[in-house]
Amino acid sequence: MSNAPIAKALKLAGSKSELVSKVQALATDALWINRFADKDNGWARLSNRQLIRLHDLLTEVGQRFASRAELIAAIATSEGHGKDNDYKTSLERHPLPRLWDQLKSAERRARPKKASPSRKAGAAARAAKPAAAPAAKPAAKAAKPASKPAGKAGKASRA
């Protein structure tokens, strides 16, 4: 089966109009702010790829959160602004896809970093290896000859 958006849309809903109706059903007032100028035909003008992304997004957000307010509160707490009401108010203006991306990024940043196995093995090997004595300094350079042989002062003559 092809990975083209039309193939995914047909697999998901059967036709574009059915996909539009599914996305509209998921886009409740609790989650979605309708920004389309034409409230009825705005959804039908979206591409299949956009409709599929919105369907996936609305499904996932709807499973985790009951409303935009809960999503915004989760973003604020994960970014360390849990009590900042002005910050939460500023987030209310953002569309749902942007809020979802912001939450995923904040959760990713909050996760503890795991060291890769190769780093752990390298660190363990360095810790187990006894510290080597510092390398001895090379011997001092040989002393220079005391002076140049005596010769005529001034310009050297050519013979």
C-alpha positions as CSV (number, residue, x, y, z in Angstrom):
1,M,0.0,0.0,0.0
2,S,1.2,3.5,-0.8
3,N,2.2,6.1,1.8
4,A,0.6,8.9,-0.1
5,P,-1.8,11.1,1.9
6,I,-4.8,10.1,-0.3
7,A,-4.1,6.5,0.5
8,K,-3.9,7.2,4.2
9,A,-7.1,9.3,4.0
10,L,-9.0,6.6,2.2
11,K,-7.8,4.0,4.7
12,L,-8.7,6.2,7.7
13,A,-12.1,7.4,6.5
14,G,-13.0,6.1,3.1
15,S,-13.3,9.5,1.4
16,K,-12.2,13.1,2.0
17,S,-15.6,14.2,3.0
18,E,-15.8,11.5,5.6
19,L,-12.4,12.4,6.9
20,V,-13.5,16.1,7.2
21,S,-16.6,15.0,9.2
22,K,-14.4,12.9,11.5
23,V,-12.0,15.8,12.1
24,Q,-14.9,18.2,12.7
25,A,-16.3,15.7,15.2
26,L,-13.0,15.6,17.1
27,A,-12.5,19.3,17.0
28,T,-14.9,20.2,19.9
29,D,-15.1,23.6,21.4
30,A,-13.2,22.3,24.5
31,L,-10.1,21.7,22.4
32,W,-10.3,23.6,19.1
33,I,-10.5,27.3,18.3
34,N,-12.1,27.7,14.9
35,R,-10.1,30.3,13.0
36,F,-11.6,29.6,9.5
37,A,-13.2,32.6,7.9
38,D,-15.7,30.3,6.2
39,K,-16.8,28.1,9.1
40,D,-18.5,25.4,7.0
41,N,-16.2,25.1,3.9
42,G,-12.9,25.8,5.7
43,W,-12.3,22.2,6.6
44,A,-13.0,21.0,3.1
45,R,-10.2,23.2,1.7
46,L,-7.5,21.5,3.8
47,S,-5.3,19.0,2.1
48,N,-5.4,15.3,2.9
49,R,-2.1,15.6,4.7
50,Q,-3.3,18.4,6.9
51,L,-6.5,16.6,7.7
52,I,-4.7,13.4,8.6
53,R,-2.3,15.4,10.9
54,L,-5.2,17.1,12.6
55,H,-7.1,13.8,13.0
56,D,-4.0,12.3,14.7
57,L,-3.4,15.3,16.8
58,L,-7.0,15.7,18.0
59,T,-7.2,12.0,18.8
60,E,-4.0,12.1,20.9
61,V,-4.8,15.3,22.7
62,G,-8.4,14.2,23.3
63,Q,-7.1,11.1,25.0
64,R,-4.7,12.9,27.3
65,F,-6.6,16.1,28.0
66,A,-10.3,17.0,28.3
67,S,-9.8,20.6,27.4
68,R,-7.4,23.3,26.2
69,A,-7.1,24.6,29.8
70,E,-5.7,21.3,31.0
71,L,-3.2,21.2,28.1
72,I,-2.1,24.8,28.8
73,A,-1.7,24.0,32.5
74,A,0.4,21.0,31.6
75,I,2.6,23.2,29.4
76,A,3.0,25.8,32.1
77,T,4.0,23.3,34.8
78,S,6.4,21.5,32.6
79,E,8.1,24.8,31.7
80,G,8.2,26.0,35.3
81,H,5.5,28.6,34.9
82,G,2.8,26.7,36.9
83,K,1.6,29.7,38.9
84,D,2.1,32.3,36.2
85,N,-1.4,33.2,35.0
86,D,-0.2,35.8,32.5
87,Y,1.9,33.1,30.8
88,K,-1.2,30.8,30.7
89,T,-3.3,33.6,29.2
90,S,-0.7,34.2,26.5
91,L,-0.8,30.5,25.6
92,E,-4.6,30.6,25.1
93,R,-4.1,32.5,21.9
94,H,-2.0,29.7,20.3
95,P,-3.6,27.1,18.0
96,L,-3.8,23.5,19.2
97,P,-1.0,22.1,17.0
98,R,1.4,24.7,18.4
99,L,0.4,24.0,22.0
100,W,0.9,20.2,21.4
101,D,4.3,20.7,19.9
102,Q,5.3,23.0,22.7
103,L,4.2,20.4,25.3
104,K,6.1,17.6,23.6
105,S,9.3,19.8,23.5
106,A,8.9,20.8,27.2
107,E,8.5,17.1,28.2
108,R,11.5,16.1,26.1
109,R,13.6,18.8,27.8
110,A,12.4,17.7,31.3
111,R,13.4,14.1,30.7
112,P,16.6,13.0,32.4
113,K,19.4,12.5,29.9
114,K,20.6,8.9,29.6
115,A,24.3,8.2,28.9
116,S,24.9,5.9,26.0
117,P,26.4,2.5,26.8
118,S,29.6,3.4,25.0
119,R,30.1,6.4,27.3
120,K,29.4,4.3,30.4
121,A,31.9,1.6,29.3
122,G,34.6,4.3,28.5
123,A,34.0,6.0,31.9
124,A,34.2,2.7,33.7
125,A,37.4,1.7,31.9
126,R,39.0,5.1,32.7
127,A,38.0,4.7,36.4
128,A,39.4,1.2,36.7
129,K,42.7,2.1,35.0
130,P,45.3,3.3,37.6
131,A,46.6,6.8,37.1
132,A,49.9,6.6,35.2
133,A,52.9,8.6,36.6
134,P,53.4,11.8,34.7
135,A,56.0,11.4,32.0
136,A,59.5,12.5,32.9
137,K,60.7,15.8,31.5
138,P,63.2,15.4,28.7
139,A,66.8,16.1,29.7
140,A,68.0,19.6,29.4
141,K,69.6,20.5,26.1
142,A,73.3,20.2,25.7
143,A,75.2,23.3,26.6
144,K,76.2,25.6,23.7
145,P,79.8,26.1,22.9
146,A,81.3,29.0,24.8
147,S,82.0,31.2,21.9
148,K,82.8,31.3,18.2
149,P,86.3,31.0,17.1
150,A,88.2,34.2,17.0
151,G,88.4,35.9,13.7
152,K,88.8,39.2,12.1
153,A,86.6,41.9,13.3
154,G,84.4,43.5,10.8
155,K,83.6,42.3,7.3
156,A,84.8,38.9,6.3
157,S,87.2,39.1,3.4
158,R,86.6,37.2,0.2
159,A,89.4,35.2,-1.3
